[in-house]
Amino acid sequence: MMKNILITGISGQDGLFLSSLLLNENVNIFGISRKINHKNFYYNLTKIKQKFDMSRINLIDIDLLKYSDIENLIKDINPYQIYNLSGPSSVYDSYFDNRKIENQIKSIFNNLTSSCIRSNIFPDFFQASSSEMYSNSENAALDENSKFSPRSPYAKAKLYNHQKCLEFYESYNWKIVSGIMFNHESEFRKDNYLFKKIINGAKDISDNKAGFIEIGSLDYERDWCFAGDVANAIQLILNEGKHSTYVIGSGTSKKIKDLVMEVFTYYDLSLSENIKVNKTLLRDGDPKIIIANPTRLKEELGWQTSISFKDLVKRCIDKI
């Protein structure tokens, strides 16, 4: 008998790669996403997995902010696993929206977990947490025991959900785990993220549609890895993990300048002529260096990244 799995945020890059992995198992997938375009979702999924049984993926148009709808869904499908990948993803926008994004992130998590608790249904549960919960890693790479210091409403909401996971893990003996995800990219990344902004900007310059790209810094360092590898980590953590928290990142960092140089080399562009640094674009208190320490994930579950930073950049360019 097939087991049911619920994925929120299924149409995002993490949901797409995770779905492609889960389709290798004997499961039915129920996916929720805001304003999901069904045709676009299946089209993107076929770019990852060419052949699959579409009837095993059920796309659901319900509002995750409505508790009664979520409770009814949980009771109806009795999921074996839940992957909560949903919620507004813009850190920058959360500064200016009168706590709307913060409240949405918390409410979606609360609706899902409260529905499970009240229905006495306790599926294995993965919560997508964020490296934004940390302050910086200038002195050491960040692991599961590093100090949190959220700077944005978005990060505060993610930390709230993370702490609730720890609480439920203990109080209900529930396998509800938090994966602290560092920067990860793919061809499905939205255009307003730095990775795609630089790639799209370089293409526009190459096509004589723009003269330069404006960014806040060339010196900031981030831990970037492939979204497909992150999806693999998510599945491993929920199926085989033995802890309530795992850091998901490559363990290495690259400067924004490294990213620009890889992209500009591809398009044969000049850094000095085609980049303008505007520090006013930086967020207040934004850390200069953020690097993961994924030792627990690597040693316990044998996880490794599959492609290099250079190949990740090339993949994202080639698949525009």
C-alpha positions as CSV (number, residue, x, y, z in Angstrom):
1,M,0.0,0.0,0.0
2,M,1.3,3.4,-1.0
3,K,2.1,5.9,1.8
4,N,1.1,9.6,1.6
5,I,3.6,12.4,1.8
6,L,2.7,16.1,2.1
7,I,5.0,18.8,0.8
8,T,4.3,22.5,1.3
9,G,6.0,24.8,-1.1
10,I,6.2,22.0,-3.6
11,S,6.7,24.3,-6.7
12,G,9.8,25.9,-5.3
13,Q,13.3,24.6,-6.3
14,D,13.5,22.5,-3.1
15,G,10.1,21.0,-3.6
16,L,10.8,20.1,-7.2
17,F,14.1,18.3,-6.5
18,L,12.6,16.6,-3.4
19,S,9.6,15.4,-5.4
20,S,11.9,13.9,-8.1
21,L,13.6,11.9,-5.3
22,L,10.4,10.8,-3.6
23,L,8.9,9.5,-6.8
24,N,11.5,6.7,-6.6
25,E,9.6,5.4,-3.6
26,N,6.2,3.8,-3.2
27,V,4.4,6.9,-2.2
28,N,1.7,9.4,-3.2
29,I,2.7,13.0,-3.0
30,F,0.3,15.7,-2.0
31,G,1.7,19.2,-2.8
32,I,0.6,22.6,-1.7
33,S,2.0,25.9,-3.0
34,R,0.8,29.5,-3.2
35,K,-0.9,30.3,-6.5
36,I,0.6,27.1,-8.1
37,N,0.7,26.9,-11.8
38,H,0.1,23.2,-12.4
39,K,1.4,23.1,-16.0
40,N,4.5,25.0,-15.0
41,F,5.2,22.7,-12.1
42,Y,5.0,19.5,-14.2
43,Y,7.1,21.2,-16.9
44,N,9.8,22.0,-14.4
45,L,9.7,18.5,-12.9
46,T,10.2,16.9,-16.3
47,K,13.5,18.9,-16.6
48,I,14.7,16.9,-13.5
49,K,12.9,13.6,-14.0
50,Q,11.8,12.8,-17.5
51,K,9.5,9.9,-16.8
52,F,7.2,9.6,-13.9
53,D,3.6,8.8,-13.1
54,M,1.8,12.1,-12.8
55,S,-1.1,10.5,-11.0
56,R,1.1,10.1,-8.0
57,I,1.4,13.8,-7.5
58,N,-1.7,15.6,-6.2
59,L,-1.5,19.4,-6.4
60,I,-3.8,21.0,-3.8
61,D,-5.0,24.6,-3.9
62,I,-5.7,25.4,-0.3
63,D,-4.7,28.3,2.0
64,L,-2.1,27.2,4.6
65,L,-3.1,30.2,6.7
66,K,-6.6,28.6,7.2
67,Y,-6.3,26.2,10.1
68,S,-9.5,24.3,9.4
69,D,-8.5,23.5,5.8
70,I,-5.1,22.2,7.0
71,E,-6.7,20.1,9.8
72,N,-9.1,18.5,7.3
73,L,-6.3,17.7,4.9
74,I,-4.2,16.1,7.5
75,K,-7.1,13.9,8.6
76,D,-8.0,13.0,5.0
77,I,-4.6,11.9,3.8
78,N,-3.0,10.8,7.1
79,P,0.5,11.6,5.9
80,Y,3.4,9.4,6.6
81,Q,5.8,12.4,6.2
82,I,5.4,16.2,6.0
83,Y,8.0,18.4,4.5
84,N,7.3,22.1,5.3
85,L,9.2,24.0,2.6
86,S,6.6,26.8,2.4
87,G,6.3,30.4,3.4
88,P,7.5,33.8,2.1
89,S,11.2,33.6,1.2
90,S,12.2,37.3,1.0
91,V,14.3,38.3,3.9
92,Y,14.6,41.9,2.5
93,D,10.8,42.3,2.1
94,S,10.2,41.2,5.7
95,Y,11.8,44.5,6.9
96,F,9.1,46.6,5.4
97,D,5.8,44.7,5.6
98,N,4.7,45.4,9.2
99,R,5.5,41.8,10.3
100,K,3.3,40.2,7.7
101,I,5.9,37.7,6.5
102,E,7.0,36.9,10.0
103,N,3.4,36.1,11.0
104,Q,2.8,34.1,7.9
105,I,5.8,31.9,8.5
106,K,4.8,31.2,12.1
107,S,1.1,30.7,11.3
108,I,1.8,28.1,8.5
109,F,4.0,26.1,10.9
110,N,1.6,26.4,13.7
111,N,-1.4,25.3,11.6
112,L,0.5,22.2,10.4
113,T,1.8,21.1,13.8
114,S,-1.4,21.9,15.7
115,S,-3.4,20.0,13.1
116,C,-1.2,17.0,13.7
117,I,-1.3,17.2,17.5
118,R,-5.1,17.7,17.7
119,S,-5.7,14.9,15.3
120,N,-3.3,12.6,17.1
121,I,-1.4,12.1,13.8
122,F,2.4,12.4,14.2
123,P,4.1,12.0,10.8
124,D,7.8,12.4,10.4
125,F,8.1,16.2,9.9
126,F,10.8,18.2,8.3
127,Q,10.9,22.0,8.9
128,A,12.9,24.2,6.5
129,S,15.0,26.5,8.8
130,S,17.5,29.1,7.6
131,S,21.1,30.2,8.1
132,E,19.5,33.7,8.5
133,M,19.0,32.7,12.1
134,Y,22.7,33.1,12.8
135,S,24.6,36.4,13.0
136,N,27.9,35.5,11.2
137,S,30.7,33.0,11.0
138,E,33.7,35.2,10.8
139,N,35.6,33.2,13.4
140,A,34.2,29.7,12.8
141,A,31.9,27.7,10.5
142,L,28.4,27.4,11.9
143,D,27.0,24.1,13.3
144,E,23.9,22.9,15.2
145,N,25.3,24.4,18.5
146,S,26.3,27.8,17.2
147,K,24.6,30.9,18.7
148,F,21.5,32.3,17.0
149,S,21.1,36.0,16.5
150,P,18.3,36.7,14.0
151,R,18.4,40.2,12.4
152,S,15.3,40.3,10.3
153,P,11.6,39.5,11.0
154,Y,12.0,36.6,8.5
155,A,14.9,35.2,10.6
156,K,13.0,35.7,13.9
157,A,10.1,33.7,12.5
158,K,12.4,30.9,11.3
159,L,14.0,30.8,14.8
160,Y,10.6,30.6,16.4
161,N,9.7,27.6,14.3
162,H,13.1,26.0,14.9
163,Q,12.6,26.3,18.7
164,K,9.1,24.8,18.5
165,C,10.5,21.8,16.6
166,L,12.9,21.2,19.5
167,E,10.1,21.5,22.0
168,F,7.8,19.1,20.1
169,Y,10.7,16.7,19.5
170,E,11.1,16.3,23.3
171,S,7.5,16.7,24.6
172,Y,5.8,14.5,22.1
173,N,8.6,12.1,21.3
174,W,7.9,13.2,17.7
175,K,10.4,12.9,14.9
176,I,10.1,16.6,13.9
177,V,13.4,17.8,12.7
178,S,14.8,21.2,11.6
179,G,17.2,21.5,8.7
180,I,19.1,24.7,8.8
181,M,19.7,25.5,5.2
182,F,22.4,27.7,3.9
183,N,22.4,29.4,0.4
184,H,21.6,26.9,-2.3
185,E,20.8,27.5,-6.0
186,S,19.6,25.9,-9.2
187,E,18.1,26.8,-12.5
188,F,14.7,27.1,-10.8
189,R,15.9,29.9,-8.5
190,K,13.7,33.1,-8.7
191,D,15.2,36.1,-10.5
192,N,15.2,38.4,-7.4
193,Y,18.0,36.3,-5.7
194,L,21.6,37.4,-6.1
195,F,22.7,34.3,-8.0
196,K,20.1,34.7,-10.7
197,K,20.4,38.5,-10.6
198,I,24.0,38.4,-11.6
199,I,23.5,35.7,-14.2
200,N,20.5,37.4,-15.8
201,G,22.3,40.8,-15.6
202,A,25.4,39.4,-17.4
203,K,23.2,37.9,-20.1
204,D,21.5,41.3,-20.6
205,I,24.9,43.0,-20.9
206,S,26.0,40.4,-23.4
207,D,22.8,41.0,-25.4
208,N,23.3,44.8,-25.2
209,K,20.2,45.2,-23.1
210,A,22.0,46.7,-20.1
211,G,25.3,48.4,-19.4
212,F,26.2,47.1,-15.9
213,I,25.0,45.2,-12.8
214,E,24.6,47.0,-9.5
215,I,25.3,45.0,-6.3
216,G,26.0,45.9,-2.6
217,S,29.4,44.2,-2.2
218,L,32.0,42.0,-3.9
219,D,33.6,40.9,-0.7
220,Y,30.8,39.3,1.3
221,E,31.2,35.5,1.5
222,R,28.4,32.9,1.4
223,D,28.2,29.1,1.5
224,W,26.5,28.2,-1.8
225,C,25.6,24.7,-2.9
226,F,23.3,22.9,-5.3
227,A,19.6,22.7,-4.5
228,G,19.4,19.1,-5.7
229,D,22.0,18.2,-3.1
230,V,20.0,20.0,-0.4
231,A,16.9,18.0,-1.4
232,N,18.9,14.8,-1.0
233,A,20.0,16.0,2.5
234,I,16.4,16.7,3.4
235,Q,15.3,13.2,2.5
236,L,18.2,11.6,4.3
237,I,17.6,13.6,7.4
238,L,13.9,12.7,7.7
239,N,14.5,9.0,6.8
240,E,17.7,8.3,8.6
241,G,18.5,11.2,10.9
242,K,19.0,10.6,14.7
243,H,19.0,14.2,15.9
244,S,16.5,17.1,16.0
245,T,18.7,19.5,14.1
246,Y,21.0,19.4,11.1
247,V,23.0,22.1,9.3
248,I,22.8,21.8,5.5
249,G,25.6,23.5,3.6
250,S,28.7,22.8,1.6
251,G,31.2,23.8,4.3
252,T,33.0,26.1,2.0
253,S,32.5,29.8,1.1
254,K,32.9,31.9,-2.0
255,K,33.0,35.7,-2.3
256,I,30.4,37.4,-4.4
257,K,33.3,38.5,-6.5
258,D,34.0,34.8,-7.2
259,L,30.5,34.4,-8.4
260,V,30.7,37.5,-10.6
261,M,34.0,36.3,-12.1
262,E,32.6,32.9,-13.0
263,V,29.6,34.4,-14.7
264,F,31.6,37.2,-16.4
265,T,34.2,34.7,-17.7
266,Y,31.4,32.7,-19.3
267,Y,30.0,35.8,-21.0
268,D,33.4,37.3,-21.7
269,L,32.7,40.5,-19.7
270,S,34.9,42.9,-17.8
271,L,34.5,43.3,-14.0
272,S,35.7,46.8,-14.0
273,E,33.4,48.0,-16.8
274,N,30.2,46.1,-16.0
275,I,29.9,46.1,-12.1
276,K,29.0,49.0,-9.9
277,V,29.2,48.5,-6.1
278,N,26.5,50.4,-4.2
279,K,26.7,49.8,-0.5
280,T,23.3,51.3,0.2
281,L,21.9,48.0,-1.3
282,L,23.3,46.1,1.8
283,R,21.0,45.2,4.7
284,D,21.9,46.7,8.0
285,G,23.9,44.3,10.1
286,D,24.3,41.8,7.3
287,P,27.2,39.4,8.1
288,K,30.2,39.5,5.9
289,I,30.8,35.8,6.1
290,I,28.3,32.9,6.5
291,I,29.7,29.3,6.3
292,A,28.2,26.0,7.3
293,N,29.8,23.3,9.2
294,P,27.9,20.2,8.0
295,T,30.0,17.7,9.9
296,R,27.0,16.0,11.6
297,L,25.2,15.5,8.2
298,K,28.3,14.2,6.5
299,E,29.6,11.9,9.2
300,E,26.3,10.5,10.4
301,L,24.4,10.2,7.0
302,G,27.2,10.2,4.5
303,W,26.0,13.2,2.7
304,Q,28.2,15.0,0.2
305,T,27.8,17.7,-2.4
306,S,27.7,16.4,-5.9
307,I,28.9,19.4,-8.0
308,S,31.4,22.1,-7.6
309,F,30.7,25.8,-7.3
310,K,32.0,26.4,-10.8
311,D,29.8,23.7,-12.2
312,L,26.8,25.0,-10.3
313,V,27.2,28.4,-11.9
314,K,27.6,26.9,-15.3
315,R,24.4,24.7,-14.8
316,C,22.4,27.8,-13.8
317,I,23.6,29.6,-16.9
318,D,23.2,26.8,-19.3
319,K,19.6,26.1,-18.2
320,I,18.3,29.7,-18.3
